Amino acid sequence: MTRLHYFYDAQCGWCYAVAPLIWEAAQLPGVTLELHGGGLWPKPTVLPAAMRERIRSIDGRISQMSGQPFGPGYLDKLLPSETMWLDSSPTTAAILAAGKLRKGADLLLLRAIQKAHYETGEHVTESETLLRLASDLGFDSATFAAVMSAAKPDAHIAQSQAMMNQLGLQGFPATVVETASSYTAIAPQDWFMRPKGYVAAIQAALGERMH
């Protein structure tokens, strides 16, 4: 089986930047996308004002390079707020739950979380927000809450980080094509606003030709 491993964090601006590329790659026939939450924020973190302003500047560069929108709900309300906190565990648990309950839903929920955070400015680390986003994707709230509660995000993150170390990967986002005989790293950030080119790079790693 051919796999495309995607190492990400739901509250990583550069991961949000490559979201259209990952979505395009996920449509490739014969390729299984596997998401690996990398734990950019290992514990609940409230950013100081200076860091939030630095992130605002970086987000501006991300938007210019990738074309991804950062909405007023994020820029004018969430980012300046002293109540915004970042934590990889809740979002990772929700994404694991989505993937367990429905094949391919992990990527759908990741996209929904990214949009809620970076476009509408919602507190995606809060369980109420995550449950609502899951409900919007058609999941039963009680079932989803139970599966999310049983998820082991910290163990998953540790496995992701171990795999990244083994493959020599540094930072997020990162993608690796796995075939029966090789692992090939392809940096999605090299293909901003060129999803077809990114897909072609994956196909080249598979030894395929563009049709």
N, C-alpha and C positions, 0 to 999 in steps of 0.2 A: 504493500500500500504506500502511496505517495502522500506525504504530509507537509503542510505549511505550518510551521510553528511560529506563533506570534506572541512576543513578549511585550507586555503593555502595563500601563496603570490607567485606571479610569479617570484619575485627576492629574493626568500628565498632558500639558498643552501640546507637546510635540506628537503624542499619540493621537490626540484629537486632530492634529494637522494631517495625519496620514489615514484617517478614517475612510475617505473615499477610495484610497488605494486598496486597503484591506478588504473593503466591501467588493470591489471589482475582482480581486484575487479569489475571494470566497466563492465566486460563481464558476470558477474553472472546473470543468468536468474531470472526474478522476482524481481530484486533489481534496484531501480532508484538512480543513482548517482546525488547528488546535490552539486554544487560547491559554496563555500562561501569565497569570497575574504576578507581577514582579515585586510588589510591595514598595513602591516609591516612598510612601508615608507609613513607616512601620508602627507608629503610635499616633494617637490623636494630637494634631499640631495646629496651633493658632499662630498665624504669621504676624510678625511685627509690621508696623506701617511701612517701614523702609523696604522690607522684602516684598510687600504687596505692590508697591510702586515699581519695584524692579520687575516683578512678574507682569505688570501692566505693559511695560516697555517691551518685554519679550513677547507677550501676546500680540502686540502690534506687528512685530516682525514676523511672527508665525502666520498671522492673517495675510500679510503682504505676500509671503512666500507660497502659502498653500491655497489661498482663496477661501479658507474656512472662516465663517462669520463668528464674531464674538458680540453677543447681543447686549443691549443696554441693561437688561436685568442682571447680567454678570458684571459688566464694566462699571455701572453706576450704583448698583445696590449690593451685590454679593461680595465682589472683590474689595471694596472699601470697608466692608463691615468687619468689626472686631469680633463678631460672633461666628464668622466663617471658620470652620475647622476642616482639616484634611486628614483622612485616615483610610488606608488601603483595605483594611479588613472588612468593613461593611459592604463596600461595593464588590469586592472579590467574592464574598459569600453569596451575594445576590446573583452574580454572574454564574457562579458554580451551580447554584440552584436551578437557574434557567436552563443551563446545558443539560443538567440531569433530568429535568422534567420533559424537555423537548429538544430534539436534535436541531442544532443551528440557532436555538433561541438565545444562547449565550452571547453571540455576536449582536443579535437584535437588541438585547438589553444593554450591552455595552454602548451601542450607538445611542440608545435612549438616555442613558445616564450622562453621556458626554453632551448631548444636546441640552438636557435639563441643567447641567452645570454651566456650560459655556455660552449657551444662547439665552435661556430664560432665567438663569441665576437662582436655581433651587439648591437647597441643602441636601445633596445626594448622599451624605453620610448618615442621614437620619432614616430609620427603618420605615417610617410612614411614607417618605418620598419613594423609597425603593419598592415598597409594596404597591404603591399607586402606579408606578411605572410598569411593574410586572402585571398588574391588573389591566393596564392599557394594552398589553400584549396578549390578553386573553387568559391569563392564569387565574385560578381560583385563589383568592387572597389567603384563606386559611391554610390551604395545601402548600402554597408557596412559602408562607411564613414558617411552617414546620420544617420544610426542606432547607430553607435558608438558615434556620436556627441550628440544624444538625450539620451544616457544612463546616469544614475545617479549613478556613482560609489561611491560617498561619502555617499549617503543614503544607498546603498547596504552594504558598509563597516560598517556603524553604526549598521545596522541590524545584520550583522555577529558577530560583537563584543558583541552586546547585547545577542545574542544566546549563544556565548561562555561563557559569564558570567553566564547565566542562567544554563548552563550545567556544570559549574565548570571547564572549560578547560583553560589551560594556555599555550600560545605559539603555534607555527606552526612547523610541520603539526599536524593536529588532525583529527581523524575520529570518527564518532558516528553512530551506527546502530539504526535506529528508527523502531520499530514495533508498532502495534496497542496498545500495553500495556507497552512498555518500551523504554528507551534510554540506549544504552550500548557503552561506550567509548572504542575504541581499538587503541592503539598507533601504527601506522604503522612503526615507527622507531625501534620497537622491533623485526621487521621481515625482516631486511635488507637481500637481496639476497635470501629470502625464500618466494616468492610470493604465492606459494601453501599453505604454513603455514598461511599466512595472510588471504587468502580466507577461510581456514578452521576455523580460529578464527571468521570470520564474520558468517560463516554458523553455528558455535556453538552458537553464539549470537541469531541466528534465530531459534535455536532448531532443526537444520537439521543435518543429518549425511552425512559424506563424502561417495561418491559413488565410 
